[in-house]
Amino acid sequence: MNLRRTVSRTFVALVLAGGAAVASADSLQSVLAESKASGKGLTFYVNGQAIPGVVVSVDDKYVVARSTASGTIVIRLDRLDAVAGHVAPAAK
């Protein structure tokens, strides 16, 4: 009985976590697309480093940005911790 309850709780937690990951991925993609369309800059947080830039292109694995200090920046999306800037994600 106890094992069944633990397994069912674990399954529910995994389903909820998976849904949250999909929602955050959609939000990230919309913010990156908005930055690309508007030309507004973002701050990319990668492994504790803050990298300012403007999105040039977005792929399913990479985002390419440009910066006056660094030139062209290529960031793997799976290494991206957070993004900050003055762009509003599309409302659902």
N, C-alpha and C positions, 0 to 999 in steps of 0.2 A: 504494500500500500504506500509506504513512504517513498519507495523508488519510483513508483508511478507518478506521484505528486511532483517529485523533483524533476523527472523527465519532462512532464507537461509544462512546468514553470520555465524550464530551460528553453523548451521549444517556443513558448510565447515570447520570451525575452529575445530570442534570436530573430523571430519574425518582426518584432517591433524595432529592433536595431537595424535590420535590413531596410525597413521602410524609411527610417530616419536617414540612412546613408544615401538612399535614392533621392530623397527630398533635398539633402544638402548638395548632392552632385548637380541636381537641376538648378539650384540657386547659384552655385558657383559658375556653371555654364552661362546662365543668363547675365550675371554680373560681368563676366569676361566679354560676352558678346556686346553688352551695352558700352563697355569701355572702348571696344574696337569701333563701334558705330559712332560714338560721340567724340572720341579722341581724348577723353578725360583720363587722367593718370590714376594709377592704383599703386598701393604698396603691397608687394608680395612678401609673405613671411615664409622663408624656407630654412629649415634647420636652425632656427634662432636668429637668422639674419633678416634684416628688413631691406628689400630691394625695390626702389621706386621705378616705375616705368609705365609706358602706354602700350596696350595690347595691339599687336600688329596682325596676328593670326592665332587661331585656336584649332587644334587638332584633337582627336580622341585621346591622345597620350601626352601631347606637349602644348604649351602656350609660348608663343614668341612675342617678346616685348622689345621696345626700344627705350633707351635712356640716354640723356645727354652725358652722364658720367661714364657709363659702361658701353654704350653703343647697343648692339643687338644682344638680347638675353634670351636663352632658351631654357625653359623650366619644365621638368616632368611633372605632370599633374599629380602623380602619386606621391611626390616629394613635397608638394605644396601644403603648408600647414594652414594658412589663412590668407585672406585678401581684404584690404581696407581701402576705402576711397569714397568719393562723393558720387556714386552712381546708384540708382535705385533699381533693384531687380524687378522684372515684370510681375505685375499682380496677377494672381490666378483667379 
